[in-house]
């Protein structure tokens, strides 16, 4: 990764010298833009690689990256918009939370941006209104879920990469029996850890149980419920992980990270977005990667291949900043950006239609799963988290309570289902009689009217 970054930086420096005469203008006005992002760890990368790649051709636009690390970026960015302190460019989560920002008038309509033609429809859908008429974000990248493991431990104990659920637990048992390593490095102490355990645990393996997009779309349609087997079983698996976590349930993410990267744990449930950090911090052993195991041999495999991030414009920015921001978004839709981004931030896979060669071997391992398995996005990102309580927030809480022994898997999904039914019409119980479907909420309404009439008459 250091070689790639040095190469890119050298190329940018050379280009800036060669084209300097094209940008000389003593009277040019500099426009300053601020990017809001949940990727706090990327600050140096944006400062040294990504922003210089843009400003080499746009020296009069100064870009600053404001990255934070939080378990609730959605709340953070809503508060910044509410108090008028949000940046000019905003990194956007996919689907519902960003749609709410647009519907509240906080994101600019960029439907007419020419570079959007460089993206397939599936990439744009996460930042486009439900009717398909308006796009408010330029897609940047998707991420995948899987497992990173210590190859030295596997070689020492004679372990093979697991394909099935049984093989997975056989491997964990062998590591536990050896006694020198924590089998599974995953934390459970706080809100951030519960969010990670949901995304890299429940959602990562769960996609094989609810059958990817079929299950996700059935949940949205109301034909499946969270209390169904396909949605409860992944939580039963998370409970089965607890004996292999050592003291992980009482550890925060930084402690879990150190446990794995320093060789104290054998397997790390990972998101591809963590690859660059792992490559940097793991220096004493070789790593490998494997996809989430299928429930049993011969099962079709699915992977969580999540359309993850886009960039939008603050609708309250000044006209001059909006103009500069559109120039930046146009660059995000270029092949130059796709090349720079893919090879300077391994594990984030550009969503544009350009052919990009990725040099990082771990990124290539993750992305190879697309040819083996069916892809699906995280199940609670679209539509089902629009109301209160938000299903995705409820899932984070359920995971935490589950890992701390407060509730069972059945209670976890029952609570999530109850919360979803409280506001989402398609999931509300129905009574069917003689081919006619009547919703219970409608019956209650008619019942109240009937009682009122009864008392008025008698």
DRENDREN-831819 format. One line per field, with one value per residue (C-alpha): residue number from 1; residue in one letter; x, y, z. Coordinates in Angstrom, 3 decimals. Each point is the difference from the previous one (the first is absolute). Layout:
rovo (NUM|...)
bavex (A|...)
x (X|...)
y (Y|...)
z (Z|...)
This chain:
rovo (1|2|3|4|5|6|7|8|9|10|11|12|13|14|15|16|17|18|19|20|21|22|23|24|25|26|27|28|29|30|31|32|33|34|35|36|37|38|39|40|41|42|43|44|45|46|47|48|49|50|51|52|53|54|55|56|57|58|59|60|61|62|63|64|65|66|67|68|69|70|71|72|73|74|75|76|77|78|79|80|81|82|83|84|85|86|87|88|89|90|91|92|93|94|95|96|97|98|99|100|101|102|103|104|105|106|107|108|109|110|111|112|113|114|115|116|117|118|119|120|121|122|123|124|125|126|127|128|129|130|131|132|133|134|135|136|137|138|139|140|141|142|143|144|145|146|147|148|149|150|151|152|153|154|155|156|157|158|159|160|161|162|163|164|165|166|167|168|169|170|171|172|173|174|175|176|177|178|179|180|181|182|183|184|185|186|187|188|189|190|191|192|193|194|195|196|197|198|199|200|201|202|203|204|205|206|207|208|209|210|211|212|213|214|215|216|217|218|219|220|221|222|223|224|225|226|227|228|229|230|231|232|233|234|235|236|237|238|239|240|241|242|243|244|245|246|247|248|249|250|251|252|253|254|255|256|257|258|259|260|261|262|263|264|265|266|267|268|269|270|271|272|273|274|275|276|277|278|279|280|281|282|283|284|285|286|287|288|289|290|291|292|293|294|295|296|297|298|299|300|301|302|303|304|305|306|307|308|309|310|311|312|313|314|315|316|317|318|319|320|321|322|323|324|325|326|327|328|329|330|331|332|333|334|335|336|337|338|339|340|341|342|343|344|345|346|347|348|349|350|351|352|353|354|355|356|357|358|359|360|361|362|363|364|365|366|367|368|369|370|371|372|373|374|375|376|377|378|379|380|381|382|383|384|385|386|387|388|389|390|391|392|393|394|395|396|397|398|399|400|401|402|403|404|405|406|407|408|409|410|411|412|413|414|415|416|417|418|419|420|421|422|423|424|425|426|427|428|429|430|431|432|433|434|435|436|437|438|439|440|441|442|443|444|445|446|447|448|449|450|451|452|453|454|455|456|457|458)
bavex (X|X|X|X|X|X|X|X|X|X|X|X|X|X|X|X|X|X|X|X|X|X|X|X|X|X|X|X|X|X|X|X|X|X|X|X|X|X|X|X|X|X|X|X|X|X|X|X|X|X|X|X|X|X|X|X|X|X|X|X|X|X|X|X|X|X|X|X|X|X|X|X|X|X|X|X|X|X|X|X|X|X|X|X|X|X|X|X|X|X|X|X|X|X|X|X|X|X|X|X|X|X|X|X|X|X|X|X|X|X|X|X|X|X|X|X|X|X|X|X|X|X|X|X|X|X|X|X|X|X|X|X|X|X|X|X|X|X|X|X|X|X|X|X|X|X|X|X|X|X|X|X|X|X|X|X|X|X|X|X|X|X|X|X|X|X|X|X|X|X|X|X|X|X|X|X|X|X|X|X|X|X|X|X|X|X|X|X|X|X|X|X|X|X|X|X|X|X|X|X|X|X|X|X|X|X|X|X|X|X|X|X|X|X|X|X|X|X|X|X|X|X|X|X|X|X|X|X|X|X|X|X|X|X|X|X|X|X|X|X|X|X|X|X|X|X|X|X|X|X|X|X|X|X|X|X|X|X|X|X|X|X|X|X|X|X|X|X|X|X|X|X|X|X|X|X|X|X|X|X|X|X|X|X|X|X|X|X|X|X|X|X|X|X|X|X|X|X|X|X|X|X|X|X|X|X|X|X|X|X|X|X|X|X|X|X|X|X|X|X|X|X|X|X|X|X|X|X|X|X|X|X|X|X|X|X|X|X|X|X|X|X|X|X|X|X|X|X|X|X|X|X|X|X|X|X|X|X|X|X|X|X|X|X|X|X|X|X|X|X|X|X|X|X|X|X|X|X|X|X|X|X|X|X|X|X|X|X|X|X|X|X|X|X|X|X|X|X|X|X|X|X|X|X|X|X|X|X|X|X|X|X|X|X|X|X|X|X|X|X|X|X|X|X|X|X|X|X|X|X|X|X|X|X|X|X|X|X|X|X|X|X|X|X|X|X|X|X|X|X|X|X|X|X|X|X|X|X)
x (0.000|2.876|1.479|-3.347|-0.459|3.566|-0.535|-3.259|1.481|3.043|-2.195|-2.125|3.064|1.428|-3.285|-0.377|3.443|-0.654|-3.347|0.812|-0.109|-3.621|-1.074|1.908|-2.372|0.948|-3.555|-1.736|-2.447|0.361|-3.166|0.245|-2.061|-0.383|-0.846|-1.937|0.717|-0.286|3.371|2.206|2.889|0.191|1.054|3.653|-0.926|-2.258|2.597|2.958|-1.545|-3.655|-0.288|3.355|-1.187|-2.980|1.748|2.752|-2.509|-2.137|2.475|-2.615|-2.175|1.349|-1.458|0.139|-0.965|-1.884|-0.161|-1.371|-0.430|-3.442|-2.529|-2.777|1.139|-3.632|-0.803|3.254|-0.616|-3.665|1.064|2.588|-2.617|-2.419|2.461|1.344|3.520|-0.046|2.757|-0.440|0.515|-1.576|0.906|-3.297|-1.161|-2.091|-3.775|-2.310|1.990|1.380|-3.437|-1.361|2.692|-1.005|-3.714|0.736|1.593|3.545|1.545|0.296|-1.643|2.855|-2.067|1.412|3.646|1.475|2.317|-2.914|-0.196|3.220|-1.867|-2.373|-3.541|0.534|2.807|-2.125|-3.164|1.276|0.117|-3.018|-3.583|-2.489|-1.628|3.391|-0.342|2.722|3.570|1.723|3.311|2.895|0.712|3.509|0.461|-1.391|1.384|-0.154|-0.177|2.061|2.681|3.721|2.121|3.517|1.565|2.857|-2.459|-1.909|3.242|1.274|-3.224|-0.527|-3.293|-1.747|-2.111|-3.602|-2.705|-2.946|-1.355|1.173|3.507|0.003|-0.756|2.474|2.689|-1.084|0.015|3.504|1.312|-1.763|1.421|3.512|-0.358|2.543|-2.350|-3.435|-1.904|-2.243|0.901|-3.209|-1.027|-3.215|0.552|-1.628|-2.309|2.734|0.870|-3.669|-0.323|3.107|-1.191|-3.286|1.609|2.955|-1.792|-3.773|-0.203|3.158|-1.030|-3.735|-0.095|0.434|-3.065|-2.496|1.297|1.289|-2.186|-2.933|-0.231|0.744|-2.675|-2.472|0.528|-0.706|-3.112|-1.232|-0.046|2.774|0.286|3.039|-1.309|0.293|2.727|2.174|0.270|0.238|2.576|2.868|-0.441|0.170|3.332|1.237|-0.841|2.024|2.961|0.130|2.133|2.596|0.292|2.071|-0.523|-1.140|-3.489|1.645|2.374|-0.229|0.967|3.498|0.753|-1.407|2.089|3.175|-0.903|-0.090|2.684|2.532|-0.618|-2.181|-3.062|-0.385|-3.078|-1.331|-3.531|0.773|-1.341|2.038|0.219|2.457|2.504|2.323|0.232|0.638|2.742|1.650|-0.227|0.583|3.761|0.738|-2.110|-1.605|-3.737|-2.625|-3.711|-3.054|-3.644|-2.850|-0.557|-3.205|-2.338|0.700|1.954|-1.514|-1.922|0.100|2.167|-0.841|2.172|-0.722|1.207|-1.166|-0.348|1.589|0.868|-0.739|0.640|-2.638|-0.142|-1.345|-3.063|0.676|3.488|0.619|-0.337|3.765|0.585|-2.709|1.703|3.352|-1.657|-1.525|3.472|1.202|-2.927|0.701|3.536|-1.377|-1.761|3.217|2.290|2.863|-1.781|-0.954|3.655|1.369|-2.677|0.091|3.760|0.498|-2.841|-0.094|-3.310|-2.149|-1.153|-0.915|-3.544|0.636|-0.035|3.705|2.353|2.325|2.886|0.380|3.481|-0.728|-0.201|-2.484|-2.354|0.223|-0.834|-3.120|-1.143|0.515|-2.985|-2.267|0.658|-0.789|-3.011|-3.064|0.378|-2.420|0.050|-0.472|-3.610|-1.160|1.374|-2.912|-3.519|-0.303|2.045|-1.898|-2.339|0.388|1.300|2.549|0.527|3.727|0.327|-2.175|2.242|3.081|-1.727|-1.213|3.508|1.391|-2.654|0.463|3.769|-0.446|-2.510|-2.949|-2.195|-0.166|0.197|-3.764|-0.615|2.394|-1.829|-3.436|0.915|1.287|-3.158|-2.228|1.817|-0.272|-3.708|-0.672|0.514|0.599|-3.330|1.228|1.052|-3.153|-2.150|-2.907|-3.264|-1.073|-3.613|-1.667|2.789|-0.174|2.943|-0.767|2.771|-0.338|0.621|-2.957|-2.154|0.903|-0.981|-3.369|-0.468|0.478|-2.546|-2.483|0.369|-0.546|-3.163|-1.217|0.304|-1.614|-3.002|-0.483)
y (0.000|2.398|-0.628|0.728|3.205|1.147|-0.697|1.942|2.901|0.156|-0.031|2.800|2.079|-0.446|0.908|3.109|1.263|-0.799|1.742|2.876|2.569|-0.922|0.995|3.216|2.777|2.530|1.312|-3.386|-0.362|-3.091|-1.778|-2.080|-3.172|-2.261|-3.710|-1.653|-3.723|-2.856|-1.301|1.753|-2.378|1.229|3.541|-0.458|-1.842|2.836|2.580|-1.674|-1.838|0.538|3.773|0.691|-2.135|2.332|3.317|-0.791|1.024|2.265|2.133|2.634|-2.422|-0.756|-3.134|-0.942|-3.450|-0.141|-3.649|-1.314|-3.460|-0.634|-2.818|2.428|2.146|0.496|1.773|1.951|1.357|0.796|2.102|1.820|0.823|1.124|2.467|1.200|-1.375|-2.821|0.019|0.938|-3.605|-2.814|-3.672|-1.858|-3.307|-2.046|0.112|1.202|2.357|1.895|0.050|1.650|2.663|0.683|0.071|2.479|2.316|-0.482|-1.559|1.478|-1.588|-1.109|-1.974|2.064|-0.770|-1.459|-2.437|-1.932|-1.759|-1.779|-2.026|-2.945|0.412|-2.412|2.235|3.154|-1.475|0.428|3.800|0.480|0.729|-2.879|1.130|0.104|3.649|1.624|-0.926|1.804|-1.855|-1.168|-3.678|-0.614|-3.565|-3.295|-2.215|-3.741|-2.047|-3.066|-1.348|0.780|-2.704|-0.570|-2.408|-0.847|-1.279|-2.016|-1.529|-0.763|-1.781|-1.634|1.790|0.478|2.978|-0.840|-0.116|-1.239|0.929|-3.331|0.495|3.505|-1.286|-2.850|2.594|2.108|-3.077|-0.946|3.505|0.056|-3.398|1.133|2.736|2.458|2.272|1.556|-1.751|2.921|3.677|1.991|2.542|0.582|2.729|3.122|1.413|0.119|-3.634|-1.021|1.699|-1.797|-3.340|0.502|0.888|-2.399|-2.735|-0.210|1.607|-1.616|-3.580|0.694|0.613|-3.774|-0.659|2.521|-0.722|3.398|2.299|-2.448|0.244|3.714|0.853|-2.352|1.838|3.304|-1.483|-1.401|-3.626|-0.904|1.033|0.413|-2.790|-2.450|-2.640|1.682|3.169|-1.534|-2.704|2.472|1.311|-3.565|-0.232|3.212|-1.524|-3.072|2.321|1.188|-2.872|0.662|3.736|-0.240|3.274|1.700|0.746|2.380|1.581|3.059|0.001|1.388|-2.871|-2.544|1.512|-0.292|-3.552|-1.139|2.162|-0.934|-3.704|-0.748|-1.099|-2.319|1.271|3.535|0.572|2.804|2.479|0.626|3.633|-1.151|-1.546|2.988|0.364|-3.701|-0.014|2.909|-1.394|-3.731|-0.420|-3.301|-2.486|-0.629|0.510|-1.740|0.522|-2.232|0.692|-0.642|-3.775|-1.458|-1.864|-3.380|-1.555|0.639|3.113|2.949|2.752|3.658|2.947|3.393|2.262|3.362|3.177|2.076|3.608|2.959|3.724|2.713|3.800|2.027|1.801|2.910|0.655|3.264|0.090|0.249|-3.003|-1.999|0.696|-1.162|-3.006|-1.065|0.106|-2.292|-2.388|-0.065|-1.106|-2.747|-1.347|-0.212|-2.949|1.897|-0.018|-3.677|-0.936|2.136|-1.016|-3.760|-0.229|2.422|-1.356|-3.808|-1.616|2.775|-0.979|2.822|-0.064|1.673|-2.056|0.586|-2.970|0.405|-2.297|-0.520|-1.019|-0.927|-3.807|0.113|2.250|-2.424|-2.894|1.761|1.051|-3.530|-1.103|1.900|-2.659|-2.792|1.331|2.214|3.551|1.795|3.298|0.323|-0.913|2.937|2.841|0.531|1.066|-2.049|2.477|3.118|0.050|-0.017|-2.155|-0.366|-3.679|0.388|1.761|-2.664|-2.703|1.621|0.058|-3.578|-1.202|1.691|-1.446|-3.413|0.001|1.055|-2.757|2.317|-1.486|-3.155|-0.096|-0.548|2.975|2.117|-0.514|0.165|3.430|1.150|-1.283|1.771|3.275|-0.376|-0.851|3.093|2.283|-1.983|-0.780|-2.900|-1.854|0.619|-3.081|-0.688|-1.931|-1.859|-1.051|-1.311|1.358|3.463|1.404|2.459|1.572|-0.140|3.726|0.632|-2.382|1.860|3.252|-1.360|-1.522|3.364|1.571|-2.792|0.417|3.735|-0.543|-2.629|2.372|2.847|-2.166|-1.764)
z (0.000|0.814|-3.465|-1.661|1.989|-0.790|-3.693|-0.074|1.957|-2.320|-3.079|1.384|0.850|-3.485|-1.617|2.143|-1.133|-3.670|-0.065|2.322|-2.810|-0.656|3.513|0.600|0.868|2.655|0.176|0.308|2.884|2.168|1.061|3.151|0.411|3.018|-0.278|2.838|0.386|2.479|-1.234|2.542|-0.677|-3.596|0.887|-0.967|-3.202|-1.154|0.980|-1.715|-2.964|-0.888|0.450|-1.752|-2.933|-0.331|0.657|-2.528|-2.679|2.218|2.007|0.795|1.961|3.458|1.591|3.667|1.295|3.311|0.990|3.288|1.473|1.432|0.264|-0.946|-2.893|-1.044|3.262|-0.161|-3.496|0.697|2.973|-2.106|-2.606|2.718|1.536|-3.358|0.370|-2.566|-2.600|-3.651|-1.131|2.009|-0.173|-0.132|1.413|-2.456|-0.277|2.743|2.216|-2.985|-1.631|3.153|-0.266|-3.596|0.815|2.802|-2.576|1.267|-3.119|-3.474|-3.045|-2.309|-2.520|-2.878|0.849|-3.197|1.749|1.494|-3.356|0.995|2.628|-0.473|1.343|2.906|1.292|-0.104|1.521|3.557|-0.470|-2.253|1.021|0.057|-3.244|-1.747|-0.960|2.093|0.887|2.880|0.403|-2.184|0.820|1.286|1.205|1.239|2.767|0.685|3.208|0.850|2.324|0.211|1.632|1.245|-2.520|2.338|2.627|-2.589|-1.320|3.494|0.975|-3.400|-0.626|-3.328|-0.994|0.969|-2.664|2.081|3.411|1.468|-1.339|1.472|3.507|-0.405|-0.673|2.993|2.248|-1.106|0.735|3.373|0.918|-0.894|2.599|-1.403|-1.930|0.305|-2.795|-1.012|0.401|0.332|2.633|1.887|2.587|-1.452|-2.662|-2.640|0.648|-0.158|-3.385|-1.244|1.384|-1.846|-3.331|0.117|1.917|-0.369|-3.458|-1.338|0.696|-0.063|-3.735|-0.447|2.154|-1.395|-3.527|-0.980|-2.030|0.053|3.767|0.151|-2.559|1.693|3.279|-1.746|-1.644|3.300|-1.147|2.448|3.634|2.206|2.204|-2.908|0.164|-2.615|2.093|3.478|-0.782|-0.665|3.555|1.306|-1.794|1.636|3.401|-0.978|-0.611|3.624|1.427|-2.711|0.670|3.182|1.844|-3.192|1.259|2.520|-2.509|-2.227|-3.667|0.556|2.375|-2.442|-2.798|2.066|1.019|-3.617|-1.579|2.699|-0.491|3.031|-1.977|-2.974|-1.860|-0.398|-1.383|-2.412|-2.450|-3.125|1.113|2.687|-2.398|-0.271|3.779|0.464|-2.640|1.764|3.541|-0.540|-0.246|1.758|-1.967|-3.377|-0.420|-2.091|-0.606|-0.295|-0.713|2.467|0.281|-1.432|2.389|-1.589|-2.839|-3.417|1.028|-2.361|1.464|0.472|1.002|1.491|-2.820|1.210|-2.057|2.705|-0.715|-2.224|0.078|-0.010|0.152|2.921|-1.363|2.369|-1.382|-1.849|-3.787|-0.466|2.252|-1.755|-3.335|1.377|1.637|-3.332|-1.544|2.779|-0.525|-3.737|0.820|2.274|-3.095|-2.014|-0.738|1.602|3.335|-0.334|-0.616|2.827|2.493|-0.647|0.356|2.861|2.151|-0.346|0.877|-1.455|-3.458|-2.423|-1.335|-3.356|-3.201|-0.718|-0.037|2.956|0.898|3.742|1.129|3.626|0.417|2.886|-1.948|-2.902|2.336|1.284|-3.448|-1.385|2.095|-2.376|-2.632|2.481|1.893|-0.382|1.303|2.296|1.854|3.755|0.699|2.119|-2.119|-2.371|1.062|3.221|2.059|-1.030|2.987|3.761|1.417|-2.796|-0.745|-0.460|3.372|1.590|-1.454|1.564|3.392|-0.383|-0.817|3.094|2.288|-1.581|0.489|3.610|0.749|0.558|-2.731|-2.121|-3.804|-0.113|2.276|-2.069|-3.281|1.693|1.392|-3.379|-1.703|2.518|-0.594|-3.774|0.160|2.104|-2.994|-3.199|-1.645|-2.116|3.147|2.002|0.742|-2.284|0.349|-3.138|-0.496|-3.172|-2.174|1.541|1.959|2.788|2.054|3.777|0.301|-2.297|2.047|3.156|-1.647|-1.126|3.443|1.661|-2.358|0.717|3.769|-0.323|-2.053|2.455|2.938|-1.961|-0.845|3.317)
